[in-house]
Amino acid sequence: MSQKIIETIDNELKMLVERFMENTNLEVATLIEASKKSDFLTINRIGHNMKGSALNYGFKHLADLGRSIEKAGANEDVENIKQLLISLKDYVARVEIKFERN
């Protein structure tokens, strides 16, 4: 079994995190489709939005992935995008959310 990726999120956001993760799963699917079509604009946009949203919620690892996806989309870096999507799917499968008061 793979090791979990722990994200520590403010307890006040607990009610919003489930929907955020649902949206993240939708973004993964959209990114996969965009990569199949070499739609770099969509990849760049979703990466940018993912980075910002993840930072707002406190998902540091996800924000880093979003930043990298945004950059790879801007550079039209097909091979890097493929690797980042593998990493993103792995992240979603392994992330464990811990809620704490800040």
C-alpha positions in Angstrom: 0.0 0.0 0.0 1.3 3.4 -0.9 2.1 6.0 1.8 -0.6 8.6 2.3 0.1 12.3 1.4 -1.0 14.3 4.4 -2.5 17.7 3.9 -3.3 19.7 7.0 -6.3 22.0 6.5 -7.9 24.5 8.8 -10.9 23.0 10.6 -13.1 26.0 9.6 -12.9 24.7 5.9 -14.1 21.2 6.7 -17.6 21.7 5.3 -16.1 23.0 2.0 -13.3 20.4 1.4 -15.5 17.6 0.2 -16.8 19.7 -2.7 -13.3 21.0 -3.4 -12.0 17.5 -3.8 -15.0 16.6 -6.0 -14.0 19.6 -8.2 -10.4 18.5 -8.2 -11.5 15.0 -9.5 -13.4 16.8 -12.3 -10.4 18.9 -13.1 -8.2 15.7 -13.4 -10.7 14.3 -15.9 -10.7 17.6 -17.9 -6.9 17.7 -17.8 -6.7 14.2 -19.2 -9.0 15.1 -22.1 -7.2 18.4 -22.7 -3.9 16.5 -22.9 -5.3 14.1 -25.5 -6.3 17.1 -27.6 -3.0 19.0 -27.0 -5.2 21.8 -25.6 -2.4 23.6 -23.8 -4.5 26.7 -23.1 -7.0 24.6 -21.0 -4.1 22.8 -19.3 -2.5 26.1 -18.4 -5.8 27.6 -17.1 -6.7 24.6 -15.0 -3.2 24.4 -13.6 -3.4 28.1 -12.7 -6.8 27.7 -11.1 -5.8 24.6 -9.2 -2.7 26.3 -7.8 -4.8 29.3 -6.6 -7.7 27.3 -5.1 -5.4 24.8 -3.5 -3.4 27.6 -1.8 -6.6 29.2 -0.6 -7.6 25.9 1.1 -4.2 25.0 2.3 -3.4 22.1 0.0 0.3 22.7 -0.4 1.2 19.6 -2.4 -1.7 20.2 -4.8 -0.7 23.8 -5.2 2.8 22.7 -6.3 1.3 20.3 -8.8 -1.0 23.0 -10.1 1.9 25.4 -10.5 3.9 22.8 -12.4 0.9 21.9 -14.7 0.3 25.6 -15.4 4.0 26.0 -16.4 4.0 22.8 -18.5 0.8 24.0 -20.3 2.3 27.4 -21.0 5.5 25.7 -22.4 3.5 23.1 -24.3 5.7 20.5 -22.7 3.8 17.3 -23.7 6.1 14.8 -21.8 6.1 16.8 -18.6 2.3 17.2 -18.8 2.0 13.4 -19.0 4.2 12.9 -16.0 2.4 15.6 -14.0 -1.0 14.0 -14.7 0.3 10.7 -13.4 1.5 12.5 -10.3 -1.8 14.3 -10.0 -3.8 11.1 -10.2 -1.5 9.5 -7.6 -1.9 12.5 -5.3 -5.7 12.3 -5.5 -5.6 8.6 -4.7 -3.3 9.0 -1.7 -4.2 12.3 -0.2 -5.3 12.2 3.4 -6.8 15.3 4.9 -6.1 16.2 8.6 -8.2 19.1 10.0 -6.7 21.3 12.7 -7.5 24.7 14.2 -5.1 27.4 13.1 
